[in-house]
Amino acid sequence: MSFPLHFLACNALVSLLLGLILAVKRLFKKHMTINAQYHLWHIFVFSLLLPFWPCRIVTPGRFLLQIQQWFTSNAGSSAAILAENAADHPAFVLGLTDFSTAVASSDAILTSVLWVIWLAGIASAALLSLFSILNVYFMRKNACAVTSRTEPELYRLFSECRKELHIRRPIRLYASCRLSSPVSYGWIRPTVIIPRDLDILLSGEDIRCIFLHELQHCKHRDALLNDLVCLLRILYWFNPWIRYGFRRLQNDREIACDHAVISVIGPEKRLQYGSTILKYAGHVQKGSFSSPLSAMGGSKAAIRQRIVAAADYKSDSFSRRIKSMGVVFLSLALVYCSAPLLTAHASQNTSFHWNGKNWESLDAASCFDGTEGSFVLYDVSGDRYHIYNKDVSQRRVSPDSTFKIYSGLFALEEHVISPGASLINWDGTRRHFASWNRDQNLSTAMRDSVNWYFENLDSRLGLAALYAYYDKISYGNCDLSGGATRYWAESSLKISPLEQVMLLSDLLENKWDFEDQNIRAVKNALFISDTPAGKLYGKTGTGSVNGQDVNGWFVGFIENGENVYCFAANLHGDENCTGSRAAEIAVEILNGYR
């Protein structure tokens, strides 16, 4: 799945998470502290960062993986696999039948359009954000520093508030005639800016409340979260639901700050503090799109909500804190379990980096006849790799039908089928290939590459179990975000030829502690024929995009007496890159190697 499509799917899931957070806040409001309600937004912001996370986060996530399975199976993805309309490759190599899998041609066009729209929106949103940042910069430049020399009384009160809150790091204080409401910003060099005439219009106690409010923002490093929100506003410019969530976040941040101030000045002064807030009702800073400022003012509705929260102030009881910790922990676990669905690592991780020394170059250029590709041969007993085109052998591409080796193995392990009872009845739906229109067992389905058989196995396992198994054997990038029926066919799952060989070696040695009879069943299903080079086992795979065969696989192993050799041949290009052609090349190399 391309990143724009993946990002759209992430938006759907993140929007669902936002709805859950709002529901949790509403249902457990009486059982949660004000701070806990605000901390829920930290979790929400974390979830918004996950689509851009550079590495895959491995989690159980089974419940949410089932949600993704429903989402991907019902969403009308433009990259839908058209297996029934696949191109027929009647070529036979040693009795091998090779069918390709086609991908709808609109995927590349849609991806390009989405990239252009998203990046254009980002540019516009970033420009507006830049104006906001420049506005803050020039406001700070034109402001006057409040020091013990320029404003001794005001600075003394500010310093006392800092000590009262046990803030040790320096915080700069400025006064500006361009402000109508106190603001704070900066988490590296925190700064508070107040209106120029603040000490003339307000009493000393009101000023103290204002200082305590802005210093609470600095103490809790709210500016860091605010800066992240500014960035996320740009990246998620098109999602009004997420922008609404940011407004709720900002309001809860101010309420949490108000709550902290009242705990310092005492509940008996909460009404006076509320009247101080009212003085700034409706004072919203101009050019506030993606602004780094935390302002004491706000919309009238937000101010009204803050006044009500201040009037209803109650100190946090021990039981309420415990309940809050439980709710926050469960919310964090929910987002953590959704991480495999949100991270972009899998779709971005296109190479397998191998630093092994036990290999030598294999001269097979004449066999490939100018076609881009690679061949990997592993001598299991000698623990030695022979590689043609090593750099290409580490490039990850879709496995196409070669995934069926492990789809069958996983189904055996989960007892969806068994070695002696792997028959699945044909549902009567006529497919393009005559060999598919009959009952199938594991051997016939593997031989004729019957898509519906393995799609049935995967569906019965469920996407959560598939994720767990692919993680267990470390299959390529382990990305199944393309959906339960399409992840393997020119979609999200990627694997390199070198990894294919390593997996086959692990399978033959049963390094995953699977049931021995299941390993034998898969091995028997892969048997092709006796050849001069030995007993040949293997599976082809062909991927077709926009009517062109672009990805051809032949992976397997050969037994010659006590010697076992695992191999993988892959072709990648614009034409004639089929599993049949890959098998021809592999057999030619193997015959020459012996």
C-alpha positions in Angstrom: 0.0 0.0 0.0 1.4 3.4 -1.0 2.0 5.9 1.8 -0.9 8.3 0.8 -3.4 5.4 0.8 -1.9 4.1 4.0 -2.1 7.6 5.5 -5.8 7.9 4.6 -6.4 4.6 6.3 -4.5 5.9 9.3 -6.7 8.9 9.4 -9.8 6.7 9.6 -8.3 4.8 12.5 -7.0 7.9 14.3 -10.4 9.5 13.9 -11.9 6.5 15.6 -9.4 6.7 18.4 -10.3 10.4 18.9 -14.0 9.4 19.1 -13.0 6.8 21.8 -11.0 9.3 23.8 -13.9 11.8 23.7 -16.3 9.0 24.8 -13.9 8.0 27.6 -13.8 11.6 28.8 -17.5 11.8 28.8 -18.2 8.5 30.5 -15.5 8.7 33.1 -15.5 12.5 33.7 -16.6 12.1 37.3 -14.0 9.5 38.0 -11.0 11.2 36.4 -8.9 14.0 37.6 -8.5 17.1 35.5 -4.9 16.3 34.8 -5.7 12.8 33.6 -8.3 14.2 31.2 -5.6 16.4 29.8 -3.0 13.6 29.6 -5.4 11.7 27.4 -4.5 14.2 24.7 -0.9 13.4 25.0 -1.8 9.8 24.0 -3.9 11.2 21.1 -0.9 13.3 19.8 1.3 10.2 20.1 -1.1 8.3 17.9 -1.0 11.0 15.3 2.8 10.7 15.1 2.7 6.9 14.5 2.0 7.1 10.7 5.4 8.8 10.4 7.3 6.6 12.8 10.5 5.3 11.2 10.4 1.8 12.7 7.9 -1.0 13.1 6.5 -1.4 16.6 5.7 -5.0 17.4 2.7 -5.4 19.6 -0.1 -8.0 20.1 -2.8 -5.7 18.8 -5.1 -8.6 17.9 -8.4 -6.8 18.5 -7.5 -3.8 16.5 -6.0 -6.0 13.8 -9.5 -7.5 13.4 -10.8 -3.9 13.0 -8.3 -3.3 10.2 -9.3 -6.6 8.5 -12.9 -5.4 8.4 -11.8 -1.9 7.2 -9.6 -3.2 4.4 -12.1 -5.8 3.3 -14.9 -3.2 3.0 -13.0 -0.2 1.8 -13.0 0.3 -2.0 -9.3 0.4 -2.5 -8.1 1.4 -5.9 -5.3 -1.2 -5.6 -7.8 -4.1 -5.5 -6.4 -7.4 -6.6 -8.1 -8.7 -9.8 -7.1 -12.4 -9.5 -9.9 -13.7 -11.6 -8.8 -11.4 -14.5 -5.2 -12.3 -14.2 -3.2 -12.9 -17.3 -2.7 -16.6 -18.2 0.9 -17.8 -18.6 0.6 -21.3 -20.1 4.3 -21.9 -20.0 5.3 -25.0 -18.2 8.7 -25.7 -16.6 9.0 -29.2 -15.2 5.3 -29.4 -14.9 5.0 -26.0 -13.2 1.8 -23.9 -13.8 2.4 -20.2 -13.5 -0.4 -17.7 -13.1 0.1 -14.0 -12.6 -1.7 -11.6 -10.4 -2.9 -8.3 -11.8 -3.2 -5.0 -9.9 -5.6 -2.3 -10.9 -4.0 0.4 -13.0 -5.6 3.3 -11.1 -3.4 2.8 -8.1 -0.4 4.7 -9.4 -2.5 7.5 -10.8 -4.5 7.9 -7.5 -1.3 7.8 -5.5 0.2 10.6 -7.5 -3.0 12.7 -7.2 -3.1 12.2 -3.5 0.6 13.1 -3.1 0.0 16.4 -5.1 -3.1 17.3 -3.1 -1.6 16.5 0.3 1.7 18.3 -0.3 -0.1 21.3 -1.8 -2.2 21.5 1.4 0.9 21.1 3.6 2.6 23.9 1.7 -0.4 26.2 2.3 -0.8 25.3 5.9 3.0 25.7 6.5 2.8 29.1 5.0 0.1 30.1 7.4 2.0 28.6 10.3 5.1 30.6 9.2 3.1 33.8 9.4 2.0 32.9 12.9 5.6 32.2 13.9 6.8 35.4 12.4 4.1 37.3 14.2 5.4 35.9 17.5 8.9 36.7 16.5 8.2 40.4 15.7 6.0 40.7 18.8 8.9 39.4 20.9 11.3 41.8 19.1 9.1 44.8 19.8 8.4 43.8 23.4 10.2 45.3 26.4 12.0 43.0 28.8 10.7 43.1 32.3 13.6 43.0 34.7 14.5 44.1 38.2 15.7 47.4 36.7 12.8 48.2 34.2 9.9 47.0 36.3 11.1 46.1 39.8 7.7 45.4 41.4 6.4 43.4 38.5 9.6 41.4 38.2 9.6 40.8 42.0 6.1 39.3 41.8 7.0 37.2 38.8 10.1 35.8 40.6 8.1 35.0 43.7 5.6 33.1 41.6 8.5 31.1 40.1 9.8 30.2 43.5 6.3 29.3 44.7 6.1 26.8 41.8 9.6 25.5 42.4 10.8 26.5 38.9 14.5 26.7 38.8 15.3 27.3 35.1 15.2 30.9 33.9 12.0 32.1 32.2 12.0 35.4 30.3 9.3 38.0 30.9 8.3 40.7 28.4 5.6 43.3 28.1 4.1 44.2 24.7 1.6 46.8 23.6 0.5 44.5 20.7 -1.1 42.0 23.1 -4.5 41.9 24.6 -4.0 38.6 26.6 -1.0 37.1 28.4 0.8 34.3 26.4 3.6 31.9 26.9 5.7 29.9 24.4 9.0 28.0 24.1 10.1 24.8 25.8 13.8 25.3 25.3 13.8 29.0 26.2 10.4 29.5 27.9 9.0 33.0 27.6 6.0 34.8 29.0 4.7 38.0 27.4 2.0 40.2 29.1 0.1 43.2 27.9 1.9 46.5 28.5 -0.6 48.0 30.8 -1.3 44.9 32.9 0.0 46.3 36.2 -2.2 49.4 35.6 -5.5 47.6 34.9 -5.3 44.8 37.3 -4.7 44.3 41.0 -1.6 42.6 42.4 -3.6 39.5 43.2 -4.9 39.3 39.7 -1.5 39.7 38.3 -0.2 37.0 40.6 -2.9 34.6 39.2 -1.9 35.4 35.7 1.8 34.8 36.4 0.9 31.5 38.1 -1.2 30.5 35.1 1.5 31.1 32.5 4.3 29.7 34.7 2.2 26.5 35.1 2.4 26.2 31.3 6.2 26.5 31.5 6.5 24.1 34.4 4.5 21.4 32.6 6.3 22.1 29.3 3.0 22.5 27.5 4.9 24.4 24.8 6.4 21.1 23.6 3.0 19.6 23.1 1.8 22.9 21.6 4.7 22.8 19.0 3.9 19.2 18.1 0.2 20.2 17.6 1.4 23.0 15.3 3.3 20.5 13.2 0.4 18.0 13.2 -2.1 20.7 12.2 0.0 21.1 9.0 0.3 17.4 8.3 -3.4 16.7 9.0 -4.7 19.9 7.4 -7.5 18.1 5.5 -9.1 16.4 8.6 -11.7 18.6 10.3 -12.3 16.0 13.0 -8.7 16.1 14.1 -8.7 19.9 14.1 -11.7 19.7 16.3 -9.7 17.4 18.6 -6.9 20.0 18.8 -9.4 22.7 19.9 -10.6 20.3 22.6 -7.0 19.7 23.6 -6.3 23.4 23.9 -9.4 23.9 26.1 -8.5 21.0 28.4 -4.9 22.3 28.6 -6.2 25.6 29.9 -8.6 23.9 32.3 -5.8 21.7 33.7 -3.6 24.9 34.1 -6.5 26.7 35.9 -6.9 23.7 38.2 -3.2 23.7 39.1 -3.4 27.5 39.8 -6.4 27.1 42.1 -4.6 24.3 44.0 -1.8 26.9 44.7 -3.9 30.0 45.6 -6.5 27.9 47.5 -10.1 26.9 46.6 -11.5 29.9 48.5 -10.0 32.2 45.8 -11.4 30.3 42.9 -14.2 32.8 42.2 -11.7 35.7 42.1 -9.6 33.6 39.8 -12.6 33.1 37.6 -13.2 36.8 37.4 -9.6 37.2 36.2 -10.2 34.7 33.4 -13.4 36.7 32.4 -11.3 39.8 31.8 -9.8 38.0 28.8 -12.9 36.4 27.4 -12.9 36.4 23.6 -9.3 37.6 23.4 -7.9 35.2 20.8 -4.6 36.1 19.3 -4.8 37.0 15.6 -3.1 34.7 13.1 -3.5 31.8 15.5 -3.5 29.0 12.9 -0.8 26.6 14.1 0.4 29.2 16.5 3.0 28.2 19.2 1.4 30.4 21.8 -0.5 29.3 24.8 -2.9 32.2 25.5 -4.9 32.8 28.6 -7.8 34.2 26.4 -10.0 32.1 24.1 -13.4 31.8 22.7 -16.4 32.8 24.9 -17.6 29.1 24.9 -14.1 28.0 26.1 -14.0 30.7 28.7 -17.4 29.7 30.0 -16.4 26.1 30.3 -13.2 27.1 32.2 -15.3 29.3 34.6 -17.6 26.4 35.3 -14.6 24.0 35.9 -13.0 26.6 38.3 -16.2 27.0 40.2 -16.6 23.2 40.5 -13.0 22.8 41.7 -12.4 19.8 44.0 -9.1 18.5 45.3 -8.1 15.1 43.8 -8.8 12.2 46.1 -6.6 9.1 46.2 -9.3 6.9 44.7 -9.9 9.3 41.9 -6.2 9.3 41.1 -6.1 5.5 41.0 -9.1 5.4 38.7 -7.5 8.0 36.5 -4.3 6.0 36.2 -6.3 3.0 35.1 -8.2 4.9 32.4 -5.0 6.5 31.1 -3.2 3.2 31.1 -6.0 1.5 29.1 -6.1 4.3 26.6 -2.4 4.1 26.2 -2.6 0.3 25.7 -5.3 0.9 23.1 -3.1 3.2 21.1 0.0 1.0 21.6 -1.9 -2.0 20.2 -2.9 -0.1 17.2 0.7 0.8 16.4 1.2 -1.9 13.8 -1.7 -0.4 11.8 -0.4 3.1 12.0 3.3 2.9 11.5 4.7 3.6 8.0 7.8 1.5 8.6 6.6 -1.5 6.7 5.7 0.3 3.5 9.0 2.3 3.7 11.3 -0.5 4.5 12.3 -1.7 1.0 15.6 -3.3 1.6 17.1 -6.1 3.7 20.6 -5.2 4.9 22.8 -8.3 5.2 26.4 -8.2 6.4 27.1 -11.9 6.1 30.7 -12.9 5.1 29.9 -16.4 4.0 29.1 -15.7 0.4 30.7 -15.6 -3.0 29.7 -14.0 -6.3 27.9 -16.2 -8.9 28.4 -15.5 -12.6 24.9 -16.0 -14.0 24.5 -12.9 -16.2 24.2 -15.0 -19.4 21.2 -16.8 -17.9 19.4 -13.6 -17.2 20.1 -12.3 -20.7 19.9 -8.6 -19.8 16.8 -8.9 -17.5 17.1 -7.2 -14.2 17.1 -9.7 -11.4 19.1 -11.8 -8.9 19.7 -15.4 -7.9 20.6 -16.7 -4.5 21.8 -20.3 -3.8 22.5 -21.5 -0.3 24.5 -24.6 0.4 22.9 -25.7 3.7 25.5 -28.3 4.7 28.4 -26.0 3.7 26.8 -22.8 5.1 27.8 -20.9 2.0 25.8 -18.5 -0.2 26.3 -18.1 -4.0 24.8 -14.9 -5.1 24.3 -13.2 -8.5 23.7 -9.5 -8.2 24.0 -9.1 -4.4 22.6 -5.6 -4.2 19.4 -6.6 -6.0 19.1 -9.8 -3.9 18.6 -7.5 -0.9 15.8 -5.5 -2.5 12.4 -6.3 -1.1 9.5 -6.8 -3.6 6.1 -8.4 -3.3 6.2 -12.2 -2.8 3.1 -12.8 -5.0 2.2 -16.5 -5.0 5.4 -17.6 -3.1 3.6 -16.5 0.1 1.4 -19.6 -0.3 4.3 -21.7 1.1 3.8 -20.1 4.5 0.1 -19.5 4.2 -0.3 -23.3 4.0 2.1 -23.8 6.9 0.3 -21.3 9.2 -3.0 -23.0 8.4 -1.6 -26.3 9.4 -0.1 -25.0 12.6 -3.5 -23.4 13.5 -5.3 -26.7 12.6 -7.4 -25.0 10.0 -6.3 -27.9 7.9 -4.3 -31.0 8.7 -1.8 -33.0 6.6 -4.3 -35.8 6.1 -7.4 -33.5 5.7 -6.5 -30.4 3.7 -9.4 -30.6 1.2 -11.5 -27.5 0.7 -14.6 -27.8 -1.5 -15.0 -25.5 -4.5 -17.7 -22.9 -3.9 -19.0 -23.1 -7.5 -17.7 -19.7 -8.6 -16.1 -20.0 -12.0 -12.7 -18.5 -12.2 -10.5 -17.7 -15.3 -8.4 -20.8 -14.8 -10.0 -24.2 -15.3 -7.8 -25.9 -12.8 -9.2 -23.6 -10.1 -12.8 -24.7 -10.7 -12.7 -27.9 -8.6 -12.1 -29.0 -5.1 -8.5 -28.5 -3.8 -6.2 -29.9 -1.3 -2.9 -28.4 -0.2 -0.8 -30.2 -2.9 -3.1 -29.3 -5.8 -3.6 -25.8 -4.6 0.1 -25.3 -4.3 0.8 -26.9 -7.7 -1.9 -24.9 -9.6 -1.4 -21.7 -7.4 -5.1 -21.6 -6.5 -5.7 -18.1 -5.0 -9.1 -18.8 -3.6 -7.8 -21.8 -1.6 -5.1 -19.7 0.2 -7.4 -16.7 0.6 -9.8 -19.1 2.4 -7.0 -20.3 4.7 -6.0 -16.7 5.5 -9.6 -15.7 6.1 -10.1 -18.5 8.6 -6.9 -17.7 10.4 -7.7 -14.0 10.7 -5.3 -11.0 10.1 -4.3 -11.0 13.8 -3.0 -14.6 13.7 -1.3 -13.9 10.3 0.5 -10.9 11.8 1.7 -13.0 14.7 3.0 -15.8 12.4 4.7 -13.5 9.9 6.4 -11.7 12.9 7.4 -15.1 14.3 9.3 -16.2 11.2 10.4 -12.6 10.4 9.0 -12.6 6.9 10.4 -9.6 5.1 8.8 -6.4 6.3 5.8 -8.2 7.9 3.4 -5.6 6.6 -0.1 -6.9 6.0 -1.7 -3.5 5.8 -2.8 -4.3 2.2 -5.6 -6.4 3.6 -6.2 -10.1 4.2 -6.9 -10.9 0.6 -4.3 -8.7 -1.1 -1.3 -8.0 1.1 0.9 -10.5 -0.8 0.2 -9.5 -4.4 2.0 -6.3 -5.4 0.8 -4.7 -2.2 2.2 -4.1 1.3 4.1 -7.3 2.1 7.7 -7.3 0.7 10.6 -9.7 0.9 14.0 -10.0 -0.7 15.4 -13.0 -2.6 18.0 -13.4 0.1 15.4 -13.5 2.8 13.4 -16.1 0.8 16.4 -18.4 0.9 17.0 -17.8 4.6 13.3 -18.6 5.3 13.4 -21.8 3.3 16.5 -22.9 5.2 14.8 -22.2 8.5 11.7 -24.1 7.3 13.7 -27.2 6.4 15.5 -27.1 9.8 12.2 -26.2 11.6 13.8 -23.4 13.6 10.4 -22.2 14.5 9.5 -25.4 16.4 6.4 -26.1 14.3 4.9 -29.6 14.2 7.2 -31.8 12.1 4.3 -33.3 10.3 3.2 -29.8 9.1 6.7 -29.1 7.8 6.6 -32.4 5.9 3.2 -31.6 4.5 4.4 -28.3 3.1 7.5 -29.9 1.8 5.5 -32.6 0.0 3.2 -30.0 -1.5 6.2 -28.2 -3.0 7.7 -31.3 -4.7 8.0 -30.8 -8.4 10.0 -33.7 -9.9 13.2 -35.6 -10.0 15.8 -33.8 -12.1 19.4 -34.6 -13.0 20.4 -32.1 -10.3 18.3 -33.9 -7.6 14.8 -33.8 -6.2 13.4 -30.3 -7.0 10.9 -28.5 -4.7 9.6 -25.0 -5.4 6.9 -22.4 -6.0 6.5 -19.8 -8.7 5.0 -16.4 -8.4 4.2 -13.7 -10.9 3.0 -10.1 -10.3 1.4 -8.0 -13.0 0.8 -4.2 -12.8 -1.1 -2.3 -15.5 -1.1 -5.3 -17.7 2.7 -5.8 -17.5 4.4 -8.7 -15.8 6.8 -6.9 -13.5 7.8 -9.4 -10.9 8.7 -13.1 -11.4 9.7 -15.5 -8.6 10.9 -19.1 -8.4 11.9 -20.2 -4.9 12.6 -23.6 -3.5 15.2 -26.1 -2.7 16.9 -29.1 -4.2 18.0 -32.4 -2.5 21.0 -34.2 -4.0 21.8 -37.1 -1.7 22.7 -35.6 1.7 23.3 -32.2 0.2 20.5 -29.6 0.3 20.5 -26.3 -1.6 17.9 -23.5 -1.1 17.5 -21.0 -3.9 15.5 -18.0 -5.0 15.3 -16.5 -8.5 13.6 -13.1 -9.0 13.1 -11.0 -12.1 12.0 -7.4 -11.8 11.3 -5.1 -14.7 8.7 -4.0 -17.3 8.1 -7.1 -19.3 8.5 -10.9 -19.4 9.2 -11.0 -15.7 7.2 -14.1 -14.9 7.5 -17.0 -12.6 7.9 -19.3 -15.6 10.9 -17.3 -16.8 12.4 -17.2 -13.3 12.0 -21.0 -13.1 13.7 -21.5 -16.4 16.6 -19.4 -15.3 16.9 -21.1 -11.9 16.9 -24.6 -13.5 19.5 -23.5 -16.0 21.7 -22.2 -13.2 21.2 -25.3 -11.1 22.0 -27.7 -13.9 25.2 -25.7 -14.6 26.1 -25.5 -10.9 26.1 -29.3 -10.4 
